[in-house]
Amino acid sequence: MPDTPLHEQLLKLTLRNDIEHLQGPEEVAYEKDEVVVLCLLYNGRHYLKSFIEHYFSLGAKHIV
């Protein structure tokens, strides 16, 4: 988690070239005590439903 505004801006600039937004909101609002799961899949469609159900059952509020 970025600890300064400059650090946050540098992270956004670095990641901007590596990630393509496909759909959904570009920003997700979350509280400090909420769990957000970052997920990158390759040939994982078969496991996606159980993956999402598992992390929501653990209390995750967002899966990105």
N, C-alpha and C positions, 0 to 999 in steps of 0.2 A: 504494500500500500504506500503510495507516495506520501512523504512527510512534509513536503513544501510545494507551493504552487509551481515553482520552476521544475522540480522533479516530475510533477504530474504532466506539465506541458511537454517535457522531453520524452516521457513515456508515450504520450499520444502521438508525437511526431515520429517516433521510432516504429510504433506499431501500425501506424496509418498505412505504410507501404507494404506491410506483410499480411494484412487482414482485409477481406472483401466482405462488406455488409450485403447480405442477400435479402433478408426480410425482418419484420418486427421492429421494435423500437431500437434506436441507435444508442440510447443511454438507458440504464436501469437504475432507478432510485432504490436504495437499500439502507438499512440502519446498521450501526456498528455491530449489533448483536445478531444480525441475520446471516445465514449461510447462503452463499452464492456459489454454484457449481459451474466451473468452466469445462466444457466438453468439446473435444475434437475427435471426430470419428472418421475412420476409413474402413469401408466395407462392414459397418456396424449396424446396419438397418435392422437385422434380426434381433439384436440385443437392446435396441433403443427404448422400447416400451418398458421392459423390466428395469433398465437403468434409471429411467425417469421416475418410475414408481418407487424404486429403492431410495433414491435421494430425497424425494418428497416425504417418504415415510420417516426419514431421519431428521426432517425439519427444514430442508432446503426451501428457500422462498423463490429462488430464480435459478434457472439452468440456462446458461449462455453457450 
